[in-house]
């Protein structure tokens, strides 16, 4: 902030500010510069793509891939991959686990970027030259955000409901001084508050709703940027395949710990 200025750094450099600004585009409220507070349908802010840069495209894809990889790490598939690599790379010593997970994360980011670039190429080809590959990649990347938000809800809802109960204890002893302001300092979380059935149906509902919103947003953007309605419809086939695939992978990752 000292080198570039507060607003410039928060708008273009700080990863947390950028991540939350992307997620905030889905919000049903918006504060304008002139301090007007407005209501809008959820996801409407994702239709504003005029300020989407190539670097923001990569940033959004890295956001999606890292969250998905975090879920993948809890699956038996990744445990088998991790164990195989761990046993096969003894030369790396005690750093094996960190290196394996880091390489897995970087590989996941690269796969997401490569797949999305391929889909953007197909969209641009189907648009009958109404959009270039770069324009297509910038126009549609934010339409994946609703699925990512739905996956966040699905992946972390049970964790929030269980670990979030610790707030009851911390409210009485926020600084660890053995206080008991509200009589809840010895409260123990109820781990049975969330069952496997509740977790699965919540995850399923959230991801399907997120997918429907994402498809709708992509269709609106296609109609805005492609003059021929038929070409706009054809251009959405690659995006639809991408979104269905992303949804299926998300549901599979969510289901693995429950099934095991």
N, C-alpha and C positions, 0 to 999 in steps of 0.2 A: 504493500500500500504506500510505503514511503517513496519507493522508486517510481511507481506508475500512477499513483493517485487512488483514493479509496474506491470511487465508483468504477474506474476502469478495471481495477484488479478484481473487484467482486463480480463484475459483469463478464469478464473474459478469462480470468486466471484462477480464481479460487474454486477448487473442485466441488466443495460442499455447497457453495452458493449457486454454482452452475447446476448441480444435480437437483437441488430443491427448486430452482427456477424452472427446470424442465417439468418436474412433477407438479408444480403449481399451475402450469398451463391447463391441467385437467380440472382444476378447482371450480366449483360453481359460483365463486365470487371473484371479484377483481377490483383492485384499487387503482384508479387513474392518477396521473400526475397532478391534476387539479384537485386531488383528494375527493373524488366522487367514488362512492362505493356502489358497485352494480352487481346484480345477480345475472347468471347466464347458465345455460344447460351444461352439465358436466362434459368436459372434453372440448368445448367450443374454442378454448384458447389454443388447442393443438392445430387448429385450422390456419392459424397465422404463421405462415412459413416464409415471409419475406426477409426475415433476419436470420434464417438458418444458413450457416456457413458450412463448408466442407469439414472444418475442424469440429463443429458441433455435431455433425453427422457421426463422426468417429467417436466423439464423446458419448453420445446417446447409445451407440452400439456397444461401447465398452461398459456402460452402465448395465445394459441388459445382459451382456455375457457374464459379467462378474456375479450378478445376483443369481443367474441360472447355474453357474459353476459352484456357487456356495451351496445350492441345493443338491447338485450332483455329488458333492463330496460326502453326503450322508447316505448315498445309495450303495448297495452291495457291489454293483458294477465297478464303481470307482475304488472301492476297498480292494477288489481283486487286482485292478490295474496298479494301484499303489503298492500292494504287497509284492507283485511280480517285479516291478521296477526297483523296489527297495532291496530285494534279494539279488537282483542282477547288477546292481551298481554299488558294490562294496567299497570301491575306490573313493567314493564321495564322503565316506566316514559318517560322522554324526550329523552332517548337513543334508543327508540324503532326503529326508522327509520334506524339508523346506524347499529344496531344489526341485523335487518332483512336483510338489503342489504349485510352485511358482511357474514351472514350465507348463503345467496343465492349465493354469489360469491364462497365461499368455497365448497358448494354443487355442483356447476357447475364444478369446478375443479375436484372434486372427481368423478363425473359422467363421464367426459371426460377420465380420467385416467382408470377407470374401463372398459369403453366400448372399449378403445383402447387395453387394456390388453386382453380382450375377443377376439377381432379381431386377435391380434397377436397369440393367442393360436390356433385359427382356421387356420391361415396361416401356422403355424408350423406343424399342423396336416396334412394339405394338401400337404406339401412339401416332404412327404415320408422320414422323418427324416433327410432331408438335412439341416434343420435349427431348432434350439431350440426356445422356446418361447422368451427368452431374446434376442437371435440373431435376430429374426424376428422383435421384438419391436424396436431394435436399427437400423435395416436396413431400415425400412419403415417410421419411424416417420417424417423424413425430407420431404417426398413426400407430406405431408399435408400442407407444407408451402406455395406453390403457391395458394391454395384455401384461406389460411389466408391472403395473400397479396392482393388477389383479393377482399376479404371481406373488408379489410382496405380501398382500393380504393373506393369500393361501398359505404361504410358507411360514409366516411369522405370527399368524393369529393365535394359534395354540400357545406359542411361546409367550406372547404378550399376556394372554389370559392367566397363565400359570405364574410366570416370573413377575408379571405386573402386580401380583398380590403383595410383593415385597414392599410396595409403596405404603401399604397399611402399617407395616412395621417401622419403616423409615420415617413416617410422619411423626411418630412418637419420639424417635431418637435419630434425628437427621445427621448429627455430627459424631455419632458413636461415643457419646459421653455417658452412656448408660442412663439416659433420661427415659421417662415414660409419661410423656405429656398427655396423651389421649388414652392411656391404658392398653395400647396395642403393641408395645415394644417386643413382646414375646409371641406375636402372632406367627403361625406357621402356614405357609401356602397349602391350599388344598389341591394336590396334583390330580385328583380325580374329577375336577370340575369340567374337564374337556375329555370326551371319549373319542375313540377312533372314528365312529360313525359321524359324529358332529364335525370332526376335522375334515373328513373326506367330503361330505356334502357341502360344507362351507367353501372348501377349496374348489370343488366342481362348479358351484354356482358363481363364485367370483371370477374364475377363469373364463367360463362361457360368456358371462356378461361382458367382461373385458374384451373378449374376442369379437362379440357383436358390435360393440362400440367402435373398435378399431376398424372393422370392415366398413362400417357406415362412414367413418371419417375419410378413409381412403377413397371411397366412391365419390364423396363430395369433392375432394381435391382433384380427382381425375376429371370430373365434369367441369371444374373450373379451368383446368389447364389444357384440356383437349377439346377442340371444337366439335369433332365428329362424335356423337353419342355412342355409335357402335365401336369406334376405335377406343373410346374411353372404357367401355365395358370389356373389350378384349385386353386392354392394358391391365385390368384388375385381376386377370386370371393368375399371373405370377405372384402378385401380392397376396391373393387369396390362398394359394398353395403355401406361401411362406408363413402366413398367419396361422393356417391350420396346422402346419408342421410345428411351429413354435408352441401352439396350444397343446398339441399332443405330447411334445417333449416335456412341457411344464407339468401336465397331468401325470405323466409317467414318473417324473422325479418326485412329485408330491406323494404319489401312491406307494413308492418303494419302501420307505420307512414304516408305513402303516401295514403293508403286506408282510414285511419281514417280522 
